[in-house]
Amino acid sequence: MKKLAVTVIFLLLSACGASTAGEHHGEETIRVQGIVQVLHSGSRSETVIITDDATGEVFALVGEMAFDLTPQYGMTTSVNGRLTEEGYSVREDLRKIYVTDYAITDGEFQ
């Protein structure tokens, strides 16, 4: 019974909030919802970014799935991933998210 209660609490905490953080193989995981934009589109410096609706923080999105989002720029998107130092961003001041999953939303966090 205690194990079930702990599991329920964990699931509730995981589902709350616009951004959640945890551990994934020693790296911080994050979930962000916001508008996707592309900097330097079509160039070798192309960078996909997302502005978190909850905090206003801008993140660079990296990894193969990040570039799948390029045609979705300007749309509200929910992104799951892990914070990383790897990958390229034209803006070096941005924290980077290695995208592991995403969903196009219509303003509602999924």
Residue frames as a rotation matrix with the C-alpha (Angstrom) as fourth column:
MET 1
0.572 0.820 0.000 0.00
0.820 -0.572 0.000 0.00
0.000 0.000 -1.000 0.00
LYS 2
0.453 -0.484 -0.749 2.84
0.146 -0.788 0.598 2.37
-0.880 -0.380 -0.286 0.89
LYS 3
-0.618 -0.707 0.343 4.56
0.409 0.084 0.909 1.59
-0.671 0.702 0.237 -2.42
LEU 4
-0.100 0.695 0.712 1.34
0.983 -0.043 0.179 2.43
0.155 0.717 -0.679 -4.29
ALA 5
0.783 0.398 -0.478 1.02
0.523 -0.838 0.159 5.76
-0.337 -0.374 -0.864 -2.45
VAL 6
-0.031 -0.889 -0.457 4.61
0.083 -0.458 0.885 6.69
-0.996 -0.011 0.088 -3.30
THR 7
-0.658 -0.173 0.733 4.00
0.692 0.246 0.679 5.79
-0.298 0.954 -0.042 -6.95
VAL 8
0.350 0.878 0.327 0.83
0.927 -0.375 0.012 7.91
0.133 0.299 -0.945 -7.08
ILE 9
0.669 -0.172 -0.723 2.63
0.235 -0.874 0.426 10.89
-0.705 -0.455 -0.544 -5.50
PHE 10
-0.439 -0.898 0.037 5.49
0.249 -0.082 0.965 10.53
-0.863 0.433 0.259 -7.98
LEU 11
-0.438 0.339 0.833 3.08
0.899 0.140 0.415 10.47
0.024 0.930 -0.366 -10.93
LEU 12
0.670 0.729 -0.143 1.20
0.739 -0.674 0.027 13.50
-0.077 -0.124 -0.989 -9.63
LEU 13
0.385 -0.613 -0.690 4.39
0.064 -0.728 0.682 15.49
-0.921 -0.307 -0.242 -9.15
SER 14
-0.605 -0.638 0.476 5.62
0.478 0.188 0.858 14.46
-0.637 0.747 0.191 -12.60
ALA 15
-0.161 0.650 0.742 2.44
0.970 -0.035 0.241 15.75
0.183 0.759 -0.625 -14.23
CYS 16
0.674 0.474 -0.566 2.34
0.632 -0.767 0.110 19.13
-0.382 -0.432 -0.817 -12.43
GLY 17
0.228 -0.582 -0.781 3.83
-0.013 -0.804 0.595 22.38
-0.974 -0.126 -0.191 -13.69
ALA 18
0.916 0.092 -0.390 5.00
-0.360 -0.238 -0.902 23.64
-0.176 0.967 -0.185 -17.06
SER 19
0.168 -0.913 -0.371 8.62
-0.606 0.201 -0.770 22.63
0.778 0.354 -0.519 -16.50
THR 20
0.947 0.073 0.313 9.69
-0.297 0.571 0.765 19.59
-0.123 -0.817 0.563 -14.54
ALA 21
0.118 -0.971 -0.208 13.19
-0.847 0.010 -0.531 18.47
0.518 0.239 -0.822 -13.71
GLY 22
0.896 0.089 0.435 14.60
-0.325 0.800 0.504 15.11
-0.303 -0.593 0.746 -12.67
GLU 23
-0.132 -0.987 0.089 17.55
-0.693 0.156 0.704 12.83
-0.708 0.031 -0.705 -13.21
HIS 24
0.953 0.304 0.000 18.18
-0.204 0.640 -0.741 10.81
-0.225 0.705 0.672 -16.37
HIS 25
0.635 -0.771 0.056 21.48
0.727 0.570 -0.383 9.00
0.263 0.284 0.922 -16.48
GLY 26
-0.145 -0.739 -0.658 23.07
0.900 -0.375 0.223 11.79
-0.411 -0.559 0.720 -14.46
GLU 27
-0.914 -0.111 0.390 21.59
0.302 -0.828 0.473 14.55
0.271 0.550 0.790 -16.60
GLU 28
-0.652 0.697 -0.300 18.73
-0.042 -0.428 -0.903 16.88
-0.757 -0.576 0.309 -15.74
THR 29
-0.614 0.541 0.575 15.50
0.780 0.304 0.546 16.20
0.120 0.784 -0.609 -17.64
ILE 30
-0.761 0.333 -0.556 13.11
-0.099 -0.908 -0.408 18.98
-0.641 -0.255 0.724 -18.51
ARG 31
-0.255 0.762 0.595 9.68
0.963 0.258 0.082 19.53
-0.091 0.593 -0.800 -20.03
VAL 32
-0.727 -0.065 -0.683 8.94
0.077 -0.997 0.013 22.89
-0.682 -0.043 0.730 -21.68
GLN 33
0.129 0.763 0.633 5.97
0.951 0.085 -0.296 24.31
-0.280 0.640 -0.715 -23.55
GLY 34
-0.002 -0.099 -0.995 6.27
0.038 -0.994 0.099 27.34
-0.999 -0.038 0.005 -25.77
ILE 35
0.900 0.293 -0.322 6.65
-0.248 -0.263 -0.932 28.81
-0.358 0.919 -0.164 -29.22
VAL 36
0.228 -0.818 0.528 9.27
0.680 0.522 0.515 27.24
-0.697 0.242 0.675 -31.50
GLN 37
0.855 -0.072 -0.513 11.40
-0.362 -0.791 -0.493 29.58
-0.370 0.607 -0.703 -33.63
VAL 38
0.567 -0.710 0.418 14.32
0.808 0.578 -0.113 29.07
-0.162 0.402 0.901 -35.99
LEU 39
0.584 -0.501 -0.639 17.39
-0.258 -0.861 0.439 31.34
-0.770 -0.091 -0.632 -35.97
HIS 40
-0.329 -0.763 -0.557 19.46
-0.761 -0.135 0.634 31.66
-0.559 0.632 -0.536 -39.17
SER 41
0.445 0.645 0.622 17.03
-0.135 0.735 -0.665 29.42
-0.885 0.212 0.414 -41.07
GLY 42
0.996 0.027 0.090 18.51
0.078 0.307 -0.949 27.59
-0.053 0.951 0.303 -44.04
SER 43
0.412 -0.910 0.044 22.11
-0.742 -0.364 -0.563 28.30
0.528 0.200 -0.825 -43.08
ARG 44
-0.065 -0.541 -0.838 24.75
0.197 0.817 -0.542 26.07
0.978 -0.201 0.054 -41.53
SER 45
-0.937 -0.296 0.186 24.19
-0.080 -0.337 -0.938 28.01
0.340 -0.894 0.292 -38.29
GLU 46
-0.085 0.996 0.036 20.46
-0.369 -0.065 0.927 27.16
0.926 0.066 0.372 -38.15
THR 47
-0.980 -0.176 -0.095 19.34
0.038 0.303 -0.952 26.88
0.197 -0.937 -0.290 -34.53
VAL 48
-0.046 0.993 -0.112 15.91
0.256 0.120 0.959 25.78
0.966 0.015 -0.260 -33.30
ILE 49
-0.958 -0.243 0.152 14.81
-0.061 -0.345 -0.937 27.55
0.280 -0.907 0.316 -30.10
ILE 50
0.015 0.970 -0.243 11.80
0.636 0.178 0.751 27.48
0.772 -0.166 -0.614 -27.79
THR 51
-0.679 -0.110 0.726 10.63
-0.388 -0.785 -0.482 30.16
0.623 -0.609 0.490 -25.37
ASP 52
-0.736 0.366 -0.569 9.15
0.630 0.677 -0.380 28.64
0.246 -0.639 -0.729 -22.20
ASP 53
-0.025 0.842 0.540 5.61
0.233 -0.520 0.822 30.01
0.972 0.147 -0.183 -21.70
ALA 54
0.683 0.368 -0.631 5.90
0.638 0.122 0.761 29.65
0.357 -0.922 -0.152 -17.91
THR 55
0.366 -0.652 -0.664 9.26
0.705 -0.271 0.655 31.34
-0.607 -0.708 0.360 -17.31
GLY 56
0.935 -0.023 -0.354 10.15
-0.231 -0.797 -0.559 33.22
-0.269 0.604 -0.750 -20.49
GLU 57
0.016 -0.984 0.177 13.49
-0.377 0.158 0.913 31.41
-0.926 -0.082 -0.369 -20.65
VAL 58
0.673 0.094 -0.734 14.76
-0.739 0.119 -0.663 30.65
0.025 0.988 0.149 -24.14
PHE 59
0.210 -0.565 0.797 16.34
-0.190 0.777 0.601 27.24
-0.959 -0.278 0.056 -24.82
ALA 60
-0.230 -0.321 -0.919 18.23
-0.973 0.083 0.214 25.96
0.007 0.943 -0.332 -27.86
LEU 61
0.666 0.486 0.566 16.89
-0.456 0.866 -0.208 22.60
-0.591 -0.119 0.798 -29.03
VAL 62
-0.273 -0.840 -0.470 19.46
-0.956 0.182 0.230 20.06
-0.108 0.512 -0.852 -30.22
GLY 63
-0.562 0.012 0.827 19.44
-0.068 0.996 -0.060 16.53
-0.825 -0.090 -0.558 -31.59
GLU 64
-0.952 0.160 0.260 17.72
0.297 0.281 0.913 14.99
0.073 0.946 -0.315 -34.61
MET 65
-0.131 0.985 -0.113 14.23
0.991 0.131 -0.004 15.53
0.010 -0.113 -0.994 -33.21
ALA 66
-0.146 0.032 -0.989 14.92
0.340 -0.937 -0.080 19.25
-0.929 -0.348 0.126 -32.78
PHE 67
-0.849 -0.244 -0.468 15.24
-0.314 -0.478 0.820 19.66
-0.424 0.844 0.329 -36.53
ASP 68
-0.650 0.737 0.183 11.94
0.734 0.546 0.404 17.78
0.198 0.397 -0.896 -37.04
LEU 69
0.069 0.684 -0.726 10.40
0.796 -0.477 -0.374 20.84
-0.602 -0.552 -0.577 -35.36
THR 70
-0.824 -0.500 -0.267 11.71
0.265 -0.756 0.599 23.27
-0.501 0.422 0.755 -38.00
PRO 71
-0.729 0.582 0.361 8.50
0.315 -0.183 0.931 23.17
0.609 0.792 -0.050 -40.10
GLN 72
0.176 0.839 -0.515 6.49
0.884 0.096 0.457 23.79
0.433 -0.536 -0.725 -36.90
TYR 73
-0.808 -0.546 -0.222 8.06
0.585 -0.701 -0.408 27.18
0.067 -0.459 0.886 -36.09
GLY 74
-0.768 0.508 0.390 5.64
-0.452 -0.861 0.231 29.68
0.453 0.001 0.891 -34.63
MET 75
0.229 0.880 -0.416 3.47
-0.215 0.462 0.860 26.94
0.950 -0.108 0.295 -33.15
THR 76
0.198 -0.088 0.976 3.00
-0.980 -0.035 0.196 26.13
0.017 -0.996 -0.093 -29.48
THR 77
0.267 -0.267 -0.926 4.89
-0.260 0.905 -0.336 22.93
0.928 0.330 0.173 -28.79
SER 78
0.805 -0.070 0.590 5.48
-0.561 0.238 0.793 20.72
-0.196 -0.969 0.153 -25.76
VAL 79
0.311 -0.806 -0.503 9.09
-0.455 0.339 -0.824 19.46
0.834 0.486 -0.261 -25.65
ASN 80
0.946 -0.167 0.277 10.58
-0.166 0.483 0.860 16.76
-0.277 -0.860 0.429 -23.43
GLY 81
0.579 -0.802 -0.148 14.32
0.050 0.216 -0.975 16.31
0.814 0.557 0.165 -23.22
ARG 82
0.625 -0.466 -0.626 17.43
0.759 0.173 0.628 16.57
-0.184 -0.867 0.462 -21.13
LEU 83
0.893 -0.393 -0.220 19.67
-0.386 -0.919 0.076 19.50
-0.232 0.017 -0.973 -20.48
THR 84
0.612 -0.714 0.341 23.00
0.760 0.649 -0.004 19.06
-0.218 0.262 0.940 -22.20
GLU 85
0.235 -0.643 -0.729 26.21
-0.170 -0.766 0.620 20.91
-0.957 -0.021 -0.289 -23.02
GLU 86
-0.600 -0.487 0.635 26.50
0.443 0.458 0.771 19.11
-0.666 0.744 -0.058 -26.36
GLY 87
0.249 0.686 0.684 25.23
0.955 -0.057 -0.291 20.37
-0.161 0.726 -0.669 -29.69
TYR 88
-0.781 -0.552 0.292 25.49
0.616 -0.759 0.211 23.69
0.105 0.344 0.933 -31.49
SER 89
0.453 0.859 -0.240 23.61
0.844 -0.499 -0.195 26.90
-0.287 -0.115 -0.951 -30.86
VAL 90
0.048 -0.389 0.920 24.20
0.645 -0.691 -0.325 30.18
0.763 0.609 0.218 -32.65
ARG 91
0.404 0.107 0.909 23.44
-0.542 -0.772 0.332 31.81
0.737 -0.626 -0.254 -29.28
GLU 92
-0.346 -0.695 -0.630 26.02
0.135 0.627 -0.767 30.53
0.928 -0.351 -0.123 -26.82
ASP 93
-0.779 0.059 0.624 24.16
-0.577 -0.458 -0.676 32.07
0.246 -0.887 0.391 -23.85
LEU 94
0.233 0.972 -0.040 21.25
-0.901 0.231 0.367 29.61
0.366 -0.049 0.929 -24.14
ARG 95
-0.380 -0.197 0.904 20.90
-0.565 0.823 -0.058 26.39
-0.733 -0.533 -0.424 -22.21
LYS 96
-0.529 0.107 -0.842 20.43
-0.773 0.348 0.530 23.44
0.350 0.931 -0.102 -24.57
ILE 97
0.114 0.621 0.775 17.77
-0.648 0.638 -0.416 20.74
-0.753 -0.455 0.475 -24.49
TYR 98
-0.924 -0.293 -0.244 18.44
-0.381 0.664 0.643 17.45
-0.026 0.688 -0.726 -26.28
VAL 99
-0.102 0.993 -0.061 14.91
-0.993 -0.105 -0.057 16.68
-0.063 0.054 0.997 -27.53
THR 100
-0.941 -0.154 0.302 13.63
-0.175 0.984 -0.044 13.17
-0.290 -0.094 -0.952 -26.74
ASP 101
-0.398 0.876 0.273 9.93
0.914 0.404 0.036 13.77
-0.079 0.264 -0.961 -27.50
TYR 102
-0.931 0.177 -0.318 7.63
-0.155 -0.983 -0.093 16.57
-0.329 -0.038 0.943 -28.58
ALA 103
-0.273 0.898 0.346 3.99
0.937 0.329 -0.115 17.29
-0.217 0.293 -0.931 -29.36
ILE 104
-0.852 0.151 0.502 2.37
0.092 -0.899 0.427 20.18
0.516 0.410 0.752 -31.19
THR 105
-0.491 0.691 -0.530 -0.26
0.803 0.124 -0.583 21.64
-0.337 -0.712 -0.616 -28.87
ASP 106
-0.112 0.482 0.869 -2.92
0.566 -0.688 0.454 24.28
0.817 0.542 -0.196 -29.21
GLY 107
-0.136 -0.065 0.989 -1.95
-0.491 -0.862 -0.124 26.21
0.860 -0.502 0.086 -26.12
GLU 108
0.770 0.439 0.464 -2.80
-0.622 0.349 0.701 23.43
0.145 -0.828 0.542 -23.67
PHE 109
-0.302 -0.939 0.165 0.08
-0.952 0.289 -0.098 21.62
0.045 -0.187 -0.981 -21.96
GLN 110
0.649 0.519 -0.557 -0.07
-0.547 0.827 0.133 17.89
0.529 0.218 0.820 -22.64
